[in-house]
Amino acid sequence: MSAFRSFTIPALLLVTALTACSVSTSPGGSTSSSTGAAGQKDDGPVAIGFSQATQQSPFYVQLREGAEAAAEKAGGTLYFADSGGDVTKQNNDIQDLITRQVDVLLINPVDPKGVQPGLAAAKAAGIPVVTVDRPVPEGAVAHVGRDNKAMGALVGKRLSEQLGAKGGTVIEIRGDAGGAVARDRGAGFHEAVAGNPKIKIVEGPYSDYVRSKAVTAMQDLLQVHPDVAAVYAHNDDMALGALQVLKENGKDKVLVAGVDGLMEAVKQIPSGQYVATALNDPISLGSKAVETVLKVQKGEQVEPNIDAGTALIDTDNAAEYAGSGEFAQAAK
């Protein structure tokens, strides 16, 4: 697919260090610095450990880039680890980041419950944790994300309006099993379309937010549900995979909707088949996450849940976002 990018990177990568001197070989980034209580560093650049769930999606590639840019702007050092969707590796990555004596951990968990050993290790080491995009039940001082239930509801309401009184079968292509994001995007959508009794939702398989998996899922689902009226996917990458299959099978009247504001999807909206998506700019999300990390490192009080905001993108406003980056961005 044209918008998809996959990185092959080392498990731990020193991404950026903007200081007048070279990066120190000592853990934490400075031979003269020391870390005080509650993650406060007395001097030297802040060292951030970023453990990410995966890079196998354009959204997560851009989330990383947003975090990198914000850390660079702040003059910090960011150590990055890609878990590759493996929670055991993520827990090991977190241990490695702790060994480097980072000041704060930024975690995008593979599995909110499965990552608890890593969170416990961070607590034992006195390193505060901020989560991004995917929350954890406990163990983090703050979570930076967006209201995924609201995103699902925005798209569900718009799709329900488009289907109208006739309704029809809607295939739902889901994200990851057990994930809070998938749960909330599904719940919001279901609640929004519940008022239209003519809509029947068929829950498809979990496709892990990956387009190629959604293509396979849609090929199978279309065989069983040839009368499908619409497809809702938990992200635009999967929705575009479904759209590809529909077009290949001459299903140009089947409506499609997704979430995240992937620009490739936004550009499809004016043609009419792709109905809507919800704004979820990963660059600004990564930036806000690092801003929160820096506040935590300084000992400042932060809200436990920080909402980065969202909005509906449909035929009424899609043109306003055309020509921007890989994902639609909120107005400054």
Buried (B, 14 or more C-beta within 10 A) or exposed (E): EEBBEEEEEEEBBBBBBEBEEEBBEEBBBBEEBEBEEEBBBEEBBBBBBBBBBBBBBBBBBBBBBBBBBBBBEBEBBBBBBBBBBBBEBBBBBBBBBBEBBBBBBBBBBBBBEBBBBBBEBBEEBEBBBBBBBBBBEEBBBBBBBBBBBBBBBBBBBBBBBBBEEEBBBBBBBBBBEEBBBBBBBBBBBBBBBEEBEBBBBBEBBBBBBBBBBBBBBBBEBBEEBEEBBBBBBBBBBBBBBBBBBBEEBEBEEBBBBBBBBBBBBBBBBEEEBBBBBBBBBBBBBBBBBBBBBBBBBBEEEBEEEBEBBBBBBBBEBBEEBEEEEBBBBBEE
